[in-house]
Amino acid sequence: MKKKIYRIITHVVSMIVVICILSSCKNERIDTFTSPNGMNKIKIEYDYASRPTLFYNDEKVWEYPNSGFNEEAYFYIEWEAEDIIKLKYDDESHNGKNKEEYRIELMLPGDVAS
């Protein structure tokens, strides 16, 4: 009887450990982009809900303002200038319904616009 209880406790603890490990796993993706002249590099990190956060020189310069996505979402970048980008999302499977575009100036916090 004691062996059976010990076995049950061992299985329950093992299951709890597995659940804790799996729930703490991050589903983050990172995309890196370089400007056409090669002077600027930016990084987009996606969290578990595919919300993008934009980093420039390892400083967070922009964060997605809305709730996340039910599926993996991919944003892409169009460079307007060396320090100005358009961050775009257009999922063709939704016929343009979820089309989004954000114009972002790549200035670090503390930089002064000229």
C-alpha positions, 0 to 999 in steps of 0.5 A, a space after each residue: 500500500 505504501 509503495 502504491 501511494 509513493 508511486 502516485 505521489 511521484 507521478 503527480 509531482 512529476 506531472 506538476 514539474 513538467 507542467 511548470 517547465 512547459 508553462 514557463 517556456 517562452 515562444 519568442 521570435 527575433 527578426 533582425 533588419 539592416 537599413 539599405 545603406 547598412 548604417 542602422 540595424 533594428 531588431 523585432 522581438 515577438 512575445 508569446 502572442 506575436 506582439 512585436 517590440 522594436 529595438 534600436 541599438 538594444 534600446 526599446 523604441 516601440 511596442 505593439 499597442 494592441 492585444 496579441 494574435 491567435 496565430 503566429 503573426 509576422 511584421 515586415 519593414 519598409 525603409 523610408 529613410 535611414 532612420 524612418 521605417 514602416 512596420 507593416 502587417 498584412 495577413 493575406 489569409 484575412 483579405 486585408 481585414 487585419 492590415 496594420 501599418 506603423 511609421 516609426 522614427 528610429 531615435 533612442 530615448 534622450 535623442 533630440 529630433 532636429 
